[in-house]
Structures are given as structure tokens and as C-alpha cells.
Amino acid sequence: MIDFSIEPEFQAKLDWMETFVREECETMDLLWPGNSVNFETHRSDARRHLKPLQEQVKARGLWACHLGPNLGGPGYGQVKLALMNEIIGRSSWAPTVFGTAAPDTGNAEILAMFGTAEQKEKYLQPLMDGDIVSCFSMTEPQGGADPGEFTCRATRVTNDSGEEEWEIEGEKWFSSNAKLATFLLVMAVTDPAAPLTERMSMFIVPADTPGIRILRNVAIVGDTDPEEGHHAHIHYDKVRIPADHMLGEFGGGFKVAQARLGGGRIHHAMRTVGKCQRALEMMLERAVSRRTRGKLLGDHQMVQSKIADSILEIEQFRLLVLKTAWIIDEVEAGRMPHGSARKWIGMCKIGLVKLYHDVVGRSLELHGSLGISLDMPLAHWYAGHWSLAFADGPTDVHKSQLARAYMKTTTPADGLFPTEYIPTRTAEALRRYPNAREA
């Protein structure tokens, strides 16, 4: 039986989070706005304000909760994490306040699962403490997120001292926060002749390693400076790292990368729910506050339709995400086979973009000229829906994978006509019950 219930003690934590995010995290959004400003560890003013908030979160046992107990976390499970991320999604600063900001969350999981004790001490602990930020450097300018098109290579070489090293050569694209990172996790081809899932390996590359050339920091919508964004186009120009800086096994880069995505996609989805619920709140307030043509906006049926559609779509998607989180928990508990959640995770990734686009778009529309102005957050949010469409893999790829997964389990029609062809089915019914139509 599907069960989303939680104990009263955890509900009390969620109630505290609800108030804390509204009062403190949303305040930080106003004081320090802008894309990726929460990753700028050199901002002493913001960090001075941030640290006491993080201490409150830690005192409540709500810090970096994405890690399971085997990795040093509280082990809340995905249903509880989904409910937490629903609240965190209201604010752009909240993930940093709660120690769950991507890509650092996924990178922390990789280090916890595959890193050596020395690597965990040097990189994982300060990352978990929020003292540094990291970068996941995977996609490439000529191939996007398609690993079959990756050309960035890592080759075994021997240095002048006779020690074995890895030399990385090639370009990476949209490596977020590279300019701020202490280290980068780089996916590179190590055996181009191997099957696709065994062709690449993952490496820890310290940011101060010679040869890391940031060609350009690409800006996205919402950035204030078009020439100074947070998504780097990088050339790894014969970058040398020690042989022990590989994460996981040789050729295991695909496995390492996949290990960070499942839970992260669920968290993205529930944060989208939280953001859409906030947009709905704005829509409702506008509907009962603004008048046009002699009556409140909310008295017009078109406005009522937009509100009703938004309420329904949010609730439908929220239940999909919670079901997916429950399935992941069942897999982790051994009650469902490995891989059971894969298609459900894909559904969440597909659905979140449309939900965000539609609900935020309707809220913007109801606010009219104020909605498209920067006096409200809606225009900035609306423009950002495309980022969700490409994060963690393009939405179209997930649609294709989902469709193929269902088609694999479908049996072709036996004969010329479909299984539901009425004349054939009627004839079969009459064969089974030849006297059924007798008066």
C-alpha cells in the first residue's frame, strides 16, 4: 500500500521549516538577489548573515539531509526529503541555508560513495560544511549531454619523476560555478573503443591545477552581466592530476554520474512544486485584490479557470513526485527490485517543466504589466523554466526513454486489426455467449 504518512515529530520540523523559509530565506532572496550569488563564498556580507541561519538548521537536524545514514546523513528517505524540498523550493537561497544546493549535493554524494578517506577529508567535509563550492564538468560544446559524443580525453602518462598521472585534454561546456569552485568533477573518455557505458571515467580535478582555462563564463537569463555568468566553457589544456584522483573504477564514470541523478531529480521536482505554490499564492491574492470591468478579477470566469487549472495541476504533479519518492524508498528498503523507480523519475523530470511554465505563466498573466516587470519575481521565474528543461538531461530525452520503456512491455496486435477492434471483440463475445442476444 502506498503510504506518504509521516510521524508528528517530523511534521513539526516541516512546520518550523515553513515559517523559517518564508521569514529568513526569502529575506535573503531580497537582500542578495541574482543567479548563483548564493555560491559566492567571497561575499562576506551575505556569508555573515548566512552562517547563523545555517546553525539554526543544523541545530534542528535538518542540515544536508540528502545523504543517507551510510554516508553520514540522517537517512530521512525520499518521501521526507520531497516534503522538505517542497518548502525549500520557495526560495533561491534556501538550498544553501539547508546545505542542499546543487550541484554540490550530487557532488557530495559522489565523494561520499566513491571517494577515498583522504579525498573525503580534503573535499567532502568542507563541502558539507558549506565552506567551499564545487563544479560538475560533464557536458561538451559539440555534444551537449550526449555521452556518445564526448571527446574530452584522459590519458595515462608518466611525469618526470616517474610517477603515473592522468592528463586531461578537451573542452567542457556549461560547467556551473567553475569560477568559484575549489574542485571540479570531470567526466572524460578513457577507453574510446569500449561500450558507451564503460567508455568514461570520473576525476577529481583541483581548481588550481595548471591548464584549466576558462574560455568564457556564459550568462543566462537573470544574470546582470551578459559577459560574466556562472556557466563556464572550459578548455582542459593537458591538465595533469595524480593517478589516485579517479573516482570509482576505470570506465565507471557513467555509473558514478548516474548515482547522483535519481534523488536530485526528485528534489528538483518538489522544489518546482514549492515555487509553483508560491506563484499560486500570488495569483490568488491578485484575484481577490484587483478590480477590472466593475468587479474583482476573481469574479471573472476566465480567471477562475486559470486558478482551478493551477490548483489541480500542482496537486496532480505533487502526488506523482511523492509516489516516485515512495518507490525509491521501497527500492532502498529492498521491497522493490532495483530500477523500479526509473520510469517514474523520468515522468517527474518531464512533468516539472510544463507545470512550472503553466502555473508561473498564469500568475504572471494575472498580474499584467506588473507581472512582466522586475518589481515582481514572476518574470524572472518564468524565463528560468527553460533551465529546468535542460537540467539533469534534456526533457525530450526523458520522453523518448519513457515511451520506449512502455513500448518494450507491449505485445503487438495479433492479426490485421487492433486488439480493441469492435467487430472482432463482438464476434468473440458471441462465441462465448451464443444465446446472449435471444429475447
SULQUIHU-V599475 format. One record per helix or strand of 3 or more residues. SS is the DSSP state (A for helix, B for strand). FROM is the first residue (numbers start at 1). TO is the last residue. If there is no record, write none. Layout:
[[SS:FROM:TO] [SS:FROM:TO]]
This chain:
[[A:8:31] [A:37:39] [A:44:59] [A:69:71] [A:78:88] [A:94:97] [A:104:114] [A:117:128] [B:134:137] [A:147:149] [B:153:158] [B:164:176] [B:183:189] [A:196:198] [B:200:206] [B:212:218] [B:231:242] [A:243:245] [A:253:259] [A:262:289] [A:297:299] [A:301:332] [A:342:366] [A:368:372] [A:378:383] [A:385:390] [A:395:408] [A:422:432]]
